[in-house]
Amino acid sequence: MASKRARLGTLAVHGGDSANRTHAHVMPIYQSSTYRFDSVAHGQALWREEEDGYIYGRLSNPNVQATANTIAALEGLNLATRPFALMAGSGMAAISTLLAGLLRQGDILLSQQALYGATHTLLHDFVTRFGIVCGTFDGSDLDSLDHVLARHDGVRLVYIETPVNPTMALTDIRGVVERAHAAGALVVVDNTFASPYQQRPFELGADLVIHSTTKYLTGHGTVVGGVILTTDETLYHDHLLPALHIGGAVAGPMDAWLTGQGLKTFHLRMARHCDNGLAVARFLADHPAVAQVHYPGLESFPQYDLACRQMDAFGAMLSFELKGGYAAGEKMMDAVRLCTLAVSLGSADTLIAHPASMMHFKVPPEERARMGITDGMVRLSVGLEDVEDIIADLDQAMRAAQ
Ligand SMILES: Cc1ncc(COP(=O)(O)O)c(C=O)c1O
């Protein structure tokens, strides 16, 4: 494990170096929408991909390329060859581009029932408008996937998110891959909550990975961005690249540069995030005001064994329920002083949020209940502060709420 961490650290710092073709120590920001050709012949050579270089900002940019290379290096840590990576303008842009590139009218897409709110809306309210059938299964129960696969012929894509936002329920990536591949389907994993520090889905057989780079990969709350990765060259060249270049949901140079800067401390931030997350989860689990804590690193977590099998570390995302239900949760969130009341996650500071009224507000209440999201659930993205201070703030806020 120690050597793996060391290699992850080196890749986080140097994974994008080859795209820096100047002598600047820190890669400059190439804030340019287009690139000069030396001659018509030079332009043609670039368009024909006979020469390396840049043409137009929607197609490529040095900062975007450097950051994509670093993320590919991290997700491909233990693979023989690096995956292909494409930066998008947001996590949702990454998912939309992936679906636009891979699906056609009449295709069948299966997804786990519990998903990030906007992904749920995208799959069930948007994608279905284009004649794509969208079935669901219970992500924490492989039998449920077996049943749904048996009912649908010719499934094209199986979409999972693990740990799931915000219930922290896990999906067995290897188990899903085995079943989906046997049925001829591709598997996409949203790895946003875990990050490649904790879990690398390609090592478990996944075909595609997406991230909201807004979160741990950037790490400082400065960017909205996304990335799509695949190990399959045909999917990359024939499906994803055209969907991004024609669909146009690309990342800008400044955002890619900020994510690249954030990535240089990725391994250090994640180590501290994981330590703080476990300490806060243990504190909450022992607190008299708390009814339940959802954190994969607690032995009491129903899928603790799976967490140990497919994750290297347990992260800093958790959710919990207060004994006083919604009213106590609302009072507590209004009473925090150090923690920030805000959506999003993976920033240096601790963020506290209320899924039912915020991130999952647009998901109908009965669907939220099916996903396991109660009205009293509080979500915490544990930050990098001294953990005693985070715990003291949560403790005073819970006392104030009683
Ligand atoms: C698990 C997950 N996937 C995707 C997204 C969408 O990312 P973005 O907000 O960058 O579009 C989010 C956003 O919170 C998320 O939590």
The ligand as an ORCA input file, in Angstrom:
! r2SCAN-3c Opt
* xyz 0 1
  C     -21.831     11.802     -7.575
  C     -21.962     13.015     -8.443
  N     -21.922     12.874     -9.782
  C     -22.058     13.929    -10.614
  C     -22.244     15.202    -10.118
  C     -22.419     16.350    -11.077
  O     -21.264     17.135    -11.104
  P     -21.244     18.690    -11.497
  O     -21.964     19.423    -10.414
  O     -19.791     19.011    -11.604
  O     -21.950     18.816    -12.800
  C     -22.277     15.402     -8.730
  C     -22.477     16.751     -8.179
  O     -22.598     16.938     -6.985
  C     -22.136     14.271     -7.870
  O     -22.193     14.401     -6.545
*
